Amino acid sequence: MFIIFPFCFSAPEVLAQKPYGKAVDVWSIGVISYILLCGYPPFYDENDANLFAQILKGEFEFDSPYWDDISDSAKNFIRQLMCVDADKRYTCREALAHPWISGNAASSKNIHGTVSAQLKKNFAKSRWKQLMNAITMVHKMQRLAMNVSEVSDASSLLPAAAGVPNRQKCATIVEEAEIDDCDGDNDHGQDNNGYGTEGRKNK
């Protein structure tokens, strides 16, 4: 089974975290050309470490029977584009001048049927794997959001429990004081809150 990962198109110097330039694009063109001629990627492995090792070493094959009808010129074109040494790798100008592109070295064999079948099979598997990974990530993010929400709700209850009664108590005291101002003195010379009313004007 072949799985198409984005880094399958990355040049060795990119994976090795070395300085790189336009040559990485030529490498990617080589990978795409390889896929379009056979229907599967030049590098494949279920283990990421092994896949990286293949790319870093530039280890790929022209497997039979998928490459039996592909011209030697096309194979040479891909080898020149997918050269591990970036300094020896074809430039874009050299690639355009290659006989397979500019001359008549291409095979006249119709490979559309076999390549299309391989593309549908391999890329369909890739899309299913990517879909499953996406679903897994969405579920993880949903759980994370729920945890954050629960923590936020719990923290918001603490100040409310301590602060709301105090605010209500203050409002009650103010309301009672305003009522006493309107009603006047009580029998003990004090208002309902226990404060003296000697300074008030008698009715």
N, C-alpha and C positions, 0 to 999 in steps of 0.2 A: 504494500500500500504506500502510495506517495502522498505526502502532505506538503502543501505549498506554504511556507512561512515567509514573511517579508524579508528576513535576513538572508534568504536563499539567493537574493539578488545583490547582496552586499559583497563588495570586493574584499579580498584578504586583508588589505591594509586598514580597512574600516573596522573589521572585527578585531584586528590586532591593536586597535587604538593608536595607529601611527598617523603622521601627517599625510594627507592625501590631496589629490587635485582632480582634474577632469578625467583622468584615466579610470576613475571608479565608474564613470558613466559608460565607458567603453566596455568594461567588464559586465555591467548590467545588460548592455545590448547583446553581449555574447550569451548570457544566460537566457534572455528572451528568445534569441534566435534558436538556441538549442531546444527550448520548449516547443516552439512553433514547428520544428522539423520532426519531432517525435511524439509530443503530447505529454511529456513528463519532465521534471526538473533534472538537471545534471547532478545535483547533490540531494541525498535523501537518507534519513535515518530517524528512527523513533526517539533516539537519545540526542538531546541538544548538544552535548559535549562532543559526541562522535560526528555530528553534522558540522559543527564548527571546525573540527579537525580536518574534515574532508575539504572544506572551503579554503582553509589556510594552506593546505598542501596542493590545492587545485586538482584533487583526485576525482576524475570523472571518466566514464567510458561511453563508447558508442555501441550500445548493446544490440545484439542480434535477437530477433529479426527486424526490430524497429528501425535500425539504421542501414539495413542491407541495400535499400533502394536510394540511399542518400549519396550524392557524389562525394568523391574525395576532396574536391575543391571546397564544398560546403563545410566539411569536417575541418579542413585546414583553416578556413575563415574563422570558425569558432575557436580553434586552438589559439589563433593569434589574438583574438579578443579576450580570451580567458587565460592569459598568461599571468602567473602569480607575480612575477617580477614586473612591477608597474613601468619601469624604465624600458623594458623590452616589449611591452604590450603595444599593440597597434594604436595609433592615433586615429581620430575620426577621419582625417584626410586619407590615411593609409587604408583604412577600412573601406572607404568609398572607391578606392582605386583597386581593390582586390578583384581578381578575375571572376570570382563567383558573383560579384555585384556588377562590375562594369563590363565583363566579357560574356562569353557564351559557354562558360564552364558548368552552369547549372544543369541538373538532370531534367529530362522531359517527362519523367515518371510522375504520374498523378498520385500524390500521397494524401489527398484531402480526406478520404474516407477513414483511413487508419489513424491519422493524426487527430481528426475530430472525435473519434471514438475514445481515444486515450485522454484527450482534453476533458471531455464530458465526465469520464469515469474518475479521473484523478482530481479535477477541480471540484467536482461534486462532493467528494469525500472531504476535501479541504474546507468547503463551505459548511458542511455539517459539523466538523470539528470546531470551526470558528464560531458557529452558532451556539454550540454547547458551552464553549468557553465564555461567550457573551452572556448567556443565561446564568451561568454560575457567578459571574462577576456582578450581575444585577441583583441576584439574591444576596450576595455578600454586602453590597451597598445598602440594600433595604434593611438588612439586619443591623447594620451599623447605624443607619438613620433612626431606627426604632430605639436602639440603646441610648443614643444621644438624646432623643426626645424624652425617654423615661428619666434620665438623669436630670434634664432641664426641668421637667415637671416636678420632680421631687425637691429640687433646690428652690423652686419658686414657692413651694408650700411653707417653707420654714419662715421667711420673713412675714408672710401673710398671717401665720398663726400667732406670731409675737406682736405684730404691728397693728393689725386691724382692731383687736379689742382695745388697745390703748387709744387709738383714734376715736373709737366709739365712745370711750369713757370721757375723753376730752370734750367731745361734742355734747354729751349729756350734761356735763358740768356747765358749759356755756349756755345751753338752753335753759337749765334750771335757774341760772343767774338772771337771765333775761326775764323769766317769768316772775321772779321775786321783785325785780325792779318795777314791774307793772302792778303787782298785787299790794305792795307796801309792806309795812312791818308786821311780823307775827306777834303772838302774845308774849313771847319771851324777849322781845327787843332784838331778835336775830332773824336773819333770813333762813331759808330752808337749807342753806349750805353751812350754817353755823357762824356766819360772819355778822358783826354788829351792824345795827341800822341807825345808830344815833345821829349820823350826819344827814339822814334823809329828811325831806320835808314831809310833815304830817298832812294827811288828807283832811 
